[in-house]
Amino acid sequence: MSMRDGLAFANSLSFNRIEAESDSLEVINFCTGHTRWWDEAAALFAECVDIGTMIGKVTFKHCLRSCNQVAHVLANHSYCNKSSFSWLN
């Protein structure tokens, strides 16, 4: 859901080229088409592909969780505090 929401946010800002990173290799493989999805998450990955097509150029990259700690801290803070923020500048 995070990948879908991030792609939707980038699309709402009219970005036409983005890099989308995840520490989940499974998510990256599904979004790039390297793995077929036929499970309960299929609709989510289909949305990722559709939104990526609307954006134009999306590069999906896998990164290790240890390299992605800031994203996890921010996501956890938002989840625990039931808050949401967008930094645009």
PDB file as gemmi writes it, atoms N, CA and C in Angstrom:
CRYST1    1.000    1.000    1.000  90.00  90.00  90.00 P 1                      
ATOM      1  N   MET A   1       0.823  -1.191   0.000  1.00  0.00           N  
ATOM      2  CA  MET A   1       0.000   0.000   0.000  1.00  0.00           C  
ATOM      3  C   MET A   1       0.871   1.260   0.000  1.00  0.00           C  
ATOM      4  N   SER A   2       2.027   1.168   0.639  1.00  0.00           N  
ATOM      5  CA  SER A   2       2.920   2.328   0.675  1.00  0.00           C  
ATOM      6  C   SER A   2       3.416   2.691  -0.715  1.00  0.00           C  
ATOM      7  N   MET A   3       3.758   1.674  -1.519  1.00  0.00           N  
ATOM      8  CA  MET A   3       4.219   1.950  -2.877  1.00  0.00           C  
ATOM      9  C   MET A   3       3.106   2.610  -3.681  1.00  0.00           C  
ATOM     10  N   ARG A   4       1.899   2.067  -3.581  1.00  0.00           N  
ATOM     11  CA  ARG A   4       0.762   2.635  -4.317  1.00  0.00           C  
ATOM     12  C   ARG A   4       0.518   4.073  -3.896  1.00  0.00           C  
ATOM     13  N   ASP A   5       0.520   4.323  -2.590  1.00  0.00           N  
ATOM     14  CA  ASP A   5       0.255   5.671  -2.095  1.00  0.00           C  
ATOM     15  C   ASP A   5       1.357   6.648  -2.490  1.00  0.00           C  
ATOM     16  N   GLY A   6       2.600   6.189  -2.463  1.00  0.00           N  
ATOM     17  CA  GLY A   6       3.703   7.046  -2.893  1.00  0.00           C  
ATOM     18  C   GLY A   6       3.629   7.389  -4.369  1.00  0.00           C  
ATOM     19  N   LEU A   7       3.286   6.402  -5.186  1.00  0.00           N  
ATOM     20  CA  LEU A   7       3.124   6.650  -6.614  1.00  0.00           C  
ATOM     21  C   LEU A   7       1.960   7.607  -6.873  1.00  0.00           C  
ATOM     22  N   ALA A   8       0.859   7.415  -6.146  1.00  0.00           N  
ATOM     23  CA  ALA A   8      -0.301   8.302  -6.312  1.00  0.00           C  
ATOM     24  C   ALA A   8       0.061   9.735  -5.916  1.00  0.00           C  
ATOM     25  N   PHE A   9       0.862   9.879  -4.851  1.00  0.00           N  
ATOM     26  CA  PHE A   9       1.283  11.205  -4.418  1.00  0.00           C  
ATOM     27  C   PHE A   9       2.160  11.858  -5.488  1.00  0.00           C  
ATOM     28  N   ALA A  10       3.117  11.116  -6.024  1.00  0.00           N  
ATOM     29  CA  ALA A  10       3.982  11.656  -7.089  1.00  0.00           C  
ATOM     30  C   ALA A  10       3.152  12.051  -8.303  1.00  0.00           C  
ATOM     31  N   ASN A  11       2.168  11.233  -8.640  1.00  0.00           N  
ATOM     32  CA  ASN A  11       1.305  11.535  -9.775  1.00  0.00           C  
ATOM     33  C   ASN A  11       0.478  12.796  -9.515  1.00  0.00           C  
ATOM     34  N   SER A  12       0.010  12.973  -8.272  1.00  0.00           N  
ATOM     35  CA  SER A  12      -0.789  14.163  -7.947  1.00  0.00           C  
ATOM     36  C   SER A  12       0.037  15.446  -8.052  1.00  0.00           C  
ATOM     37  N   LEU A  13       1.361  15.323  -7.917  1.00  0.00           N  
ATOM     38  CA  LEU A  13       2.251  16.476  -8.058  1.00  0.00           C  
ATOM     39  C   LEU A  13       2.724  16.659  -9.497  1.00  0.00           C  
ATOM     40  N   SER A  14       2.175  15.840 -10.403  1.00  0.00           N  
ATOM     41  CA  SER A  14       2.469  15.905 -11.845  1.00  0.00           C  
ATOM     42  C   SER A  14       3.915  15.582 -12.186  1.00  0.00           C  
ATOM     43  N   PHE A  15       4.565  14.740 -11.365  1.00  0.00           N  
ATOM     44  CA  PHE A  15       5.908  14.292 -11.716  1.00  0.00           C  
ATOM     45  C   PHE A  15       5.804  13.350 -12.906  1.00  0.00           C  
ATOM     46  N   ASN A  16       6.775  13.436 -13.818  1.00  0.00           N  
ATOM     47  CA  ASN A  16       6.749  12.532 -14.974  1.00  0.00           C  
ATOM     48  C   ASN A  16       7.945  11.586 -15.014  1.00  0.00           C  
ATOM     49  N   ARG A  17       8.846  11.704 -14.050  1.00  0.00           N  
ATOM     50  CA  ARG A  17       9.982  10.787 -13.894  1.00  0.00           C  
ATOM     51  C   ARG A  17      10.280  10.650 -12.418  1.00  0.00           C  
ATOM     52  N   ILE A  18      10.241   9.432 -11.900  1.00  0.00           N  
ATOM     53  CA  ILE A  18      10.542   9.237 -10.488  1.00  0.00           C  
ATOM     54  C   ILE A  18      11.322   7.941 -10.285  1.00  0.00           C  
ATOM     55  N   GLU A  19      11.985   7.861  -9.145  1.00  0.00           N  
ATOM     56  CA  GLU A  19      12.585   6.624  -8.662  1.00  0.00           C  
ATOM     57  C   GLU A  19      11.803   6.201  -7.439  1.00  0.00           C  
ATOM     58  N   ALA A  20      11.283   4.998  -7.447  1.00  0.00           N  
ATOM     59  CA  ALA A  20      10.524   4.465  -6.325  1.00  0.00           C  
ATOM     60  C   ALA A  20      11.357   3.368  -5.673  1.00  0.00           C  
ATOM     61  N   GLU A  21      11.655   3.534  -4.400  1.00  0.00           N  
ATOM     62  CA  GLU A  21      12.491   2.573  -3.680  1.00  0.00           C  
ATOM     63  C   GLU A  21      11.680   1.832  -2.640  1.00  0.00           C  
ATOM     64  N   SER A  22      12.067   0.582  -2.404  1.00  0.00           N  
ATOM     65  CA  SER A  22      11.458  -0.227  -1.357  1.00  0.00           C  
ATOM     66  C   SER A  22      12.484  -1.214  -0.847  1.00  0.00           C  
ATOM     67  N   ASP A  23      12.378  -1.542   0.444  1.00  0.00           N  
ATOM     68  CA  ASP A  23      13.247  -2.582   0.978  1.00  0.00           C  
ATOM     69  C   ASP A  23      12.616  -3.956   0.805  1.00  0.00           C  
ATOM     70  N   SER A  24      11.447  -4.004   0.182  1.00  0.00           N  
ATOM     71  CA  SER A  24      10.794  -5.277  -0.115  1.00  0.00           C  
ATOM     72  C   SER A  24      11.098  -5.679  -1.557  1.00  0.00           C  
ATOM     73  N   LEU A  25      11.948  -6.662  -1.704  1.00  0.00           N  
ATOM     74  CA  LEU A  25      12.282  -7.137  -3.043  1.00  0.00           C  
ATOM     75  C   LEU A  25      11.048  -7.690  -3.745  1.00  0.00           C  
ATOM     76  N   GLU A  26      10.137  -8.271  -2.975  1.00  0.00           N  
ATOM     77  CA  GLU A  26       8.900  -8.803  -3.549  1.00  0.00           C  
ATOM     78  C   GLU A  26       8.077  -7.688  -4.199  1.00  0.00           C  
ATOM     79  N   VAL A  27       7.947  -6.558  -3.520  1.00  0.00           N  
ATOM     80  CA  VAL A  27       7.205  -5.425  -4.080  1.00  0.00           C  
ATOM     81  C   VAL A  27       7.873  -4.928  -5.356  1.00  0.00           C  
ATOM     82  N   ILE A  28       9.193  -4.784  -5.322  1.00  0.00           N  
ATOM     83  CA  ILE A  28       9.916  -4.315  -6.513  1.00  0.00           C  
ATOM     84  C   ILE A  28       9.723  -5.292  -7.671  1.00  0.00           C  
ATOM     85  N   ASN A  29       9.848  -6.585  -7.411  1.00  0.00           N  
ATOM     86  CA  ASN A  29       9.683  -7.579  -8.472  1.00  0.00           C  
ATOM     87  C   ASN A  29       8.267  -7.579  -9.048  1.00  0.00           C  
ATOM     88  N   PHE A  30       7.279  -7.395  -8.191  1.00  0.00           N  
ATOM     89  CA  PHE A  30       5.903  -7.327  -8.685  1.00  0.00           C  
ATOM     90  C   PHE A  30       5.696  -6.081  -9.539  1.00  0.00           C  
ATOM     91  N   CYS A  31       6.192  -4.943  -9.062  1.00  0.00           N  
ATOM     92  CA  CYS A  31       5.978  -3.678  -9.779  1.00  0.00           C  
ATOM     93  C   CYS A  31       6.728  -3.612 -11.106  1.00  0.00           C  
ATOM     94  N   THR A  32       7.844  -4.310 -11.197  1.00  0.00           N  
ATOM     95  CA  THR A  32       8.605  -4.305 -12.448  1.00  0.00           C  
ATOM     96  C   THR A  32       8.170  -5.411 -13.404  1.00  0.00           C  
ATOM     97  N   GLY A  33       7.305  -6.296 -12.932  1.00  0.00           N  
ATOM     98  CA  GLY A  33       6.834  -7.379 -13.793  1.00  0.00           C  
ATOM     99  C   GLY A  33       7.732  -8.596 -13.788  1.00  0.00           C  
ATOM    100  N   HIS A  34       8.751  -8.620 -12.922  1.00  0.00           N  
ATOM    101  CA  HIS A  34       9.637  -9.782 -12.855  1.00  0.00           C  
ATOM    102  C   HIS A  34       8.969 -10.979 -12.186  1.00  0.00           C  
ATOM    103  N   THR A  35       7.897 -10.701 -11.442  1.00  0.00           N  
ATOM    104  CA  THR A  35       7.147 -11.754 -10.776  1.00  0.00           C  
ATOM    105  C   THR A  35       5.675 -11.565 -11.092  1.00  0.00           C  
ATOM    106  N   ARG A  36       4.996 -12.633 -11.394  1.00  0.00           N  
ATOM    107  CA  ARG A  36       3.543 -12.581 -11.631  1.00  0.00           C  
ATOM    108  C   ARG A  36       2.825 -12.552 -10.299  1.00  0.00           C  
ATOM    109  N   TRP A  37       1.742 -11.789 -10.248  1.00  0.00           N  
ATOM    110  CA  TRP A  37       0.994 -11.698  -9.007  1.00  0.00           C  
ATOM    111  C   TRP A  37      -0.408 -12.243  -9.211  1.00  0.00           C  
ATOM    112  N   TRP A  38      -0.697 -13.289  -8.475  1.00  0.00           N  
ATOM    113  CA  TRP A  38      -2.013 -13.922  -8.523  1.00  0.00           C  
ATOM    114  C   TRP A  38      -2.499 -14.221  -7.124  1.00  0.00           C  
ATOM    115  N   ASP A  39      -2.316 -13.296  -6.223  1.00  0.00           N  
ATOM    116  CA  ASP A  39      -2.762 -13.511  -4.854  1.00  0.00           C  
ATOM    117  C   ASP A  39      -3.645 -12.350  -4.417  1.00  0.00           C  
ATOM    118  N   GLU A  40      -3.881 -12.239  -3.134  1.00  0.00           N  
ATOM    119  CA  GLU A  40      -4.776 -11.206  -2.624  1.00  0.00           C  
ATOM    120  C   GLU A  40      -4.235  -9.797  -2.836  1.00  0.00           C  
ATOM    121  N   ALA A  41      -2.957  -9.645  -3.099  1.00  0.00           N  
ATOM    122  CA  ALA A  41      -2.367  -8.333  -3.317  1.00  0.00           C  
ATOM    123  C   ALA A  41      -2.355  -7.930  -4.793  1.00  0.00           C  
ATOM    124  N   ALA A  42      -2.885  -8.747  -5.659  1.00  0.00           N  
ATOM    125  CA  ALA A  42      -2.830  -8.488  -7.101  1.00  0.00           C  
ATOM    126  C   ALA A  42      -3.431  -7.133  -7.472  1.00  0.00           C  
ATOM    127  N   ALA A  43      -4.547  -6.771  -6.869  1.00  0.00           N  
ATOM    128  CA  ALA A  43      -5.188  -5.493  -7.196  1.00  0.00           C  
ATOM    129  C   ALA A  43      -4.290  -4.312  -6.832  1.00  0.00           C  
ATOM    130  N   LEU A  44      -3.579  -4.418  -5.705  1.00  0.00           N  
ATOM    131  CA  LEU A  44      -2.662  -3.346  -5.308  1.00  0.00           C  
ATOM    132  C   LEU A  44      -1.531  -3.175  -6.309  1.00  0.00           C  
ATOM    133  N   PHE A  45      -0.949  -4.295  -6.727  1.00  0.00           N  
ATOM    134  CA  PHE A  45       0.157  -4.198  -7.680  1.00  0.00           C  
ATOM    135  C   PHE A  45      -0.328  -3.719  -9.044  1.00  0.00           C  
ATOM    136  N   ALA A  46      -1.536  -4.095  -9.419  1.00  0.00           N  
ATOM    137  CA  ALA A  46      -2.111  -3.595 -10.669  1.00  0.00           C  
ATOM    138  C   ALA A  46      -2.276  -2.078 -10.600  1.00  0.00           C  
ATOM    139  N   GLU A  47      -2.687  -1.565  -9.436  1.00  0.00           N  
ATOM    140  CA  GLU A  47      -2.793  -0.116  -9.259  1.00  0.00           C  
ATOM    141  C   GLU A  47      -1.427   0.547  -9.374  1.00  0.00           C  
ATOM    142  N   CYS A  48      -0.391  -0.065  -8.808  1.00  0.00           N  
ATOM    143  CA  CYS A  48       0.967   0.484  -8.915  1.00  0.00           C  
ATOM    144  C   CYS A  48       1.384   0.589 -10.366  1.00  0.00           C  
ATOM    145  N   VAL A  49       1.134  -0.456 -11.122  1.00  0.00           N  
ATOM    146  CA  VAL A  49       1.494  -0.457 -12.546  1.00  0.00           C  
ATOM    147  C   VAL A  49       0.706   0.615 -13.289  1.00  0.00           C  
ATOM    148  N   ASP A  50      -0.592   0.727 -13.011  1.00  0.00           N  
ATOM    149  CA  ASP A  50      -1.430   1.727 -13.679  1.00  0.00           C  
ATOM    150  C   ASP A  50      -0.979   3.146 -13.353  1.00  0.00           C  
ATOM    151  N   ILE A  51      -0.713   3.412 -12.094  1.00  0.00           N  
ATOM    152  CA  ILE A  51      -0.276   4.754 -11.704  1.00  0.00           C  
ATOM    153  C   ILE A  51       1.097   5.046 -12.297  1.00  0.00           C  
ATOM    154  N   GLY A  52       1.976   4.045 -12.307  1.00  0.00           N  
ATOM    155  CA  GLY A  52       3.294   4.219 -12.918  1.00  0.00           C  
ATOM    156  C   GLY A  52       3.184   4.579 -14.389  1.00  0.00           C  
ATOM    157  N   THR A  53       2.242   3.994 -15.075  1.00  0.00           N  
ATOM    158  CA  THR A  53       2.000   4.308 -16.491  1.00  0.00           C  
ATOM    159  C   THR A  53       1.525   5.752 -16.642  1.00  0.00           C  
ATOM    160  N   MET A  54       0.684   6.202 -15.727  1.00  0.00           N  
ATOM    161  CA  MET A  54       0.206   7.592 -15.775  1.00  0.00           C  
ATOM    162  C   MET A  54       1.344   8.572 -15.528  1.00  0.00           C  
ATOM    163  N   ILE A  55       2.271   8.199 -14.650  1.00  0.00           N  
ATOM    164  CA  ILE A  55       3.403   9.085 -14.350  1.00  0.00           C  
ATOM    165  C   ILE A  55       4.299   9.222 -15.574  1.00  0.00           C  
ATOM    166  N   GLY A  56       4.581   8.126 -16.215  1.00  0.00           N  
ATOM    167  CA  GLY A  56       5.453   8.153 -17.384  1.00  0.00           C  
ATOM    168  C   GLY A  56       6.650   7.250 -17.183  1.00  0.00           C  
ATOM    169  N   LYS A  57       7.681   7.747 -16.538  1.00  0.00           N  
ATOM    170  CA  LYS A  57       8.909   6.991 -16.319  1.00  0.00           C  
ATOM    171  C   LYS A  57       9.088   6.751 -14.829  1.00  0.00           C  
ATOM    172  N   VAL A  58       8.961   5.488 -14.425  1.00  0.00           N  
ATOM    173  CA  VAL A  58       9.181   5.116 -13.030  1.00  0.00           C  
ATOM    174  C   VAL A  58      10.275   4.061 -12.991  1.00  0.00           C  
ATOM    175  N   THR A  59      11.309   4.314 -12.222  1.00  0.00           N  
ATOM    176  CA  THR A  59      12.373   3.348 -12.002  1.00  0.00           C  
ATOM    177  C   THR A  59      12.186   2.777 -10.605  1.00  0.00           C  
ATOM    178  N   PHE A  60      11.956   1.479 -10.538  1.00  0.00           N  
ATOM    179  CA  PHE A  60      11.788   0.806  -9.250  1.00  0.00           C  
ATOM    180  C   PHE A  60      13.134   0.259  -8.802  1.00  0.00           C  
ATOM    181  N   LYS A  61      13.507   0.569  -7.554  1.00  0.00           N  
ATOM    182  CA  LYS A  61      14.796   0.124  -7.035  1.00  0.00           C  
ATOM    183  C   LYS A  61      14.629  -0.536  -5.679  1.00  0.00           C  
ATOM    184  N   HIS A  62      15.354  -1.633  -5.502  1.00  0.00           N  
ATOM    185  CA  HIS A  62      15.387  -2.295  -4.206  1.00  0.00           C  
ATOM    186  C   HIS A  62      16.530  -1.708  -3.398  1.00  0.00           C  
ATOM    187  N   CYS A  63      16.257  -1.413  -2.131  1.00  0.00           N  
ATOM    188  CA  CYS A  63      17.314  -0.963  -1.233  1.00  0.00           C  
ATOM    189  C   CYS A  63      17.197  -1.743   0.068  1.00  0.00           C  
ATOM    190  N   LEU A  64      18.303  -1.955   0.700  1.00  0.00           N  
ATOM    191  CA  LEU A  64      18.312  -2.695   1.956  1.00  0.00           C  
ATOM    192  C   LEU A  64      17.616  -1.889   3.044  1.00  0.00           C  
ATOM    193  N   ARG A  65      16.979  -2.588   3.965  1.00  0.00           N  
ATOM    194  CA  ARG A  65      16.281  -1.914   5.066  1.00  0.00           C  
ATOM    195  C   ARG A  65      17.234  -1.015   5.840  1.00  0.00           C  
ATOM    196  N   SER A  66      18.474  -1.440   5.998  1.00  0.00           N  
ATOM    197  CA  SER A  66      19.446  -0.629   6.739  1.00  0.00           C  
ATOM    198  C   SER A  66      19.717   0.707   6.049  1.00  0.00           C  
ATOM    199  N   CYS A  67      19.492   0.781   4.754  1.00  0.00           N  
ATOM    200  CA  CYS A  67      19.678   2.026   4.000  1.00  0.00           C  
ATOM    201  C   CYS A  67      18.407   2.863   3.981  1.00  0.00           C  
ATOM    202  N   ASN A  68      17.337   2.330   4.518  1.00  0.00           N  
ATOM    203  CA  ASN A  68      16.032   2.964   4.419  1.00  0.00           C  
ATOM    204  C   ASN A  68      15.464   3.300   5.800  1.00  0.00           C  
ATOM    205  N   GLN A  69      16.325   3.448   6.796  1.00  0.00           N  
ATOM    206  CA  GLN A  69      15.879   3.648   8.168  1.00  0.00           C  
ATOM    207  C   GLN A  69      15.077   4.935   8.358  1.00  0.00           C  
ATOM    208  N   VAL A  70      15.461   6.013   7.677  1.00  0.00           N  
ATOM    209  CA  VAL A  70      14.758   7.282   7.844  1.00  0.00           C  
ATOM    210  C   VAL A  70      13.299   7.138   7.427  1.00  0.00           C  
ATOM    211  N   ALA A  71      13.053   6.453   6.340  1.00  0.00           N  
ATOM    212  CA  ALA A  71      11.675   6.243   5.886  1.00  0.00           C  
ATOM    213  C   ALA A  71      10.880   5.457   6.919  1.00  0.00           C  
ATOM    214  N   HIS A  72      11.497   4.464   7.520  1.00  0.00           N  
ATOM    215  CA  HIS A  72      10.805   3.663   8.533  1.00  0.00           C  
ATOM    216  C   HIS A  72      10.507   4.477   9.794  1.00  0.00           C  
ATOM    217  N   VAL A  73      11.438   5.315  10.200  1.00  0.00           N  
ATOM    218  CA  VAL A  73      11.214   6.149  11.382  1.00  0.00           C  
ATOM    219  C   VAL A  73      10.062   7.119  11.127  1.00  0.00           C  
ATOM    220  N   LEU A  74      10.055   7.753   9.961  1.00  0.00           N  
ATOM    221  CA  LEU A  74       8.977   8.695   9.632  1.00  0.00           C  
ATOM    222  C   LEU A  74       7.628   7.988   9.524  1.00  0.00           C  
ATOM    223  N   ALA A  75       7.602   6.829   8.881  1.00  0.00           N  
ATOM    224  CA  ALA A  75       6.352   6.076   8.747  1.00  0.00           C  
ATOM    225  C   ALA A  75       5.836   5.637  10.100  1.00  0.00           C  
ATOM    226  N   ASN A  76       6.731   5.171  10.970  1.00  0.00           N  
ATOM    227  CA  ASN A  76       6.327   4.750  12.303  1.00  0.00           C  
ATOM    228  C   ASN A  76       5.803   5.933  13.121  1.00  0.00           C  
ATOM    229  N   HIS A  77       6.457   7.068  13.024  1.00  0.00           N  
ATOM    230  CA  HIS A  77       6.010   8.267  13.728  1.00  0.00           C  
ATOM    231  C   HIS A  77       4.604   8.663  13.273  1.00  0.00           C  
ATOM    232  N   SER A  78       4.399   8.677  11.975  1.00  0.00           N  
ATOM    233  CA  SER A  78       3.089   9.035  11.425  1.00  0.00           C  
ATOM    234  C   SER A  78       2.019   8.052  11.874  1.00  0.00           C  
ATOM    235  N   TYR A  79       2.354   6.765  11.835  1.00  0.00           N  
ATOM    236  CA  TYR A  79       1.394   5.731  12.236  1.00  0.00           C  
ATOM    237  C   TYR A  79       1.038   5.849  13.721  1.00  0.00           C  
ATOM    238  N   CYS A  80       2.036   6.001  14.564  1.00  0.00           N  
ATOM    239  CA  CYS A  80       1.805   6.070  16.012  1.00  0.00           C  
ATOM    240  C   CYS A  80       1.050   7.334  16.418  1.00  0.00           C  
ATOM    241  N   ASN A  81       1.270   8.418  15.696  1.00  0.00           N  
ATOM    242  CA  ASN A  81       0.626   9.689  16.030  1.00  0.00           C  
ATOM    243  C   ASN A  81      -0.615   9.969  15.192  1.00  0.00           C  
ATOM    244  N   LYS A  82      -0.978   9.018  14.340  1.00  0.00           N  
ATOM    245  CA  LYS A  82      -2.154   9.174  13.478  1.00  0.00           C  
ATOM    246  C   LYS A  82      -2.126  10.516  12.754  1.00  0.00           C  
ATOM    247  N   SER A  83      -0.957  10.827  12.181  1.00  0.00           N  
ATOM    248  CA  SER A  83      -0.780  12.105  11.492  1.00  0.00           C  
ATOM    249  C   SER A  83      -0.199  11.874  10.107  1.00  0.00           C  
ATOM    250  N   SER A  84      -0.348  12.883   9.284  1.00  0.00           N  
ATOM    251  CA  SER A  84       0.175  12.813   7.929  1.00  0.00           C  
ATOM    252  C   SER A  84       0.677  14.203   7.523  1.00  0.00           C  
ATOM    253  N   PHE A  85       1.864  14.251   6.942  1.00  0.00           N  
ATOM    254  CA  PHE A  85       2.449  15.516   6.509  1.00  0.00           C  
ATOM    255  C   PHE A  85       3.040  15.354   5.111  1.00  0.00           C  
ATOM    256  N   SER A  86       3.088  16.444   4.382  1.00  0.00           N  
ATOM    257  CA  SER A  86       3.735  16.469   3.068  1.00  0.00           C  
ATOM    258  C   SER A  86       4.698  17.638   3.030  1.00  0.00           C  
ATOM    259  N   TRP A  87       5.954  17.343   2.728  1.00  0.00           N  
ATOM    260  CA  TRP A  87       6.948  18.386   2.574  1.00  0.00           C  
ATOM    261  C   TRP A  87       7.171  18.609   1.088  1.00  0.00           C  
ATOM    262  N   LEU A  88       6.825  19.790   0.606  1.00  0.00           N  
ATOM    263  CA  LEU A  88       6.918  20.043  -0.827  1.00  0.00           C  
ATOM    264  C   LEU A  88       8.086  20.948  -1.179  1.00  0.00           C  
ATOM    265  N   ASN A  89       8.596  21.711  -0.254  1.00  0.00           N  
ATOM    266  CA  ASN A  89       9.680  22.646  -0.574  1.00  0.00           C  
ATOM    267  C   ASN A  89      10.945  22.269   0.181  1.00  0.00           C  
TER     268      ASN A  89                                                      
END                                                                             
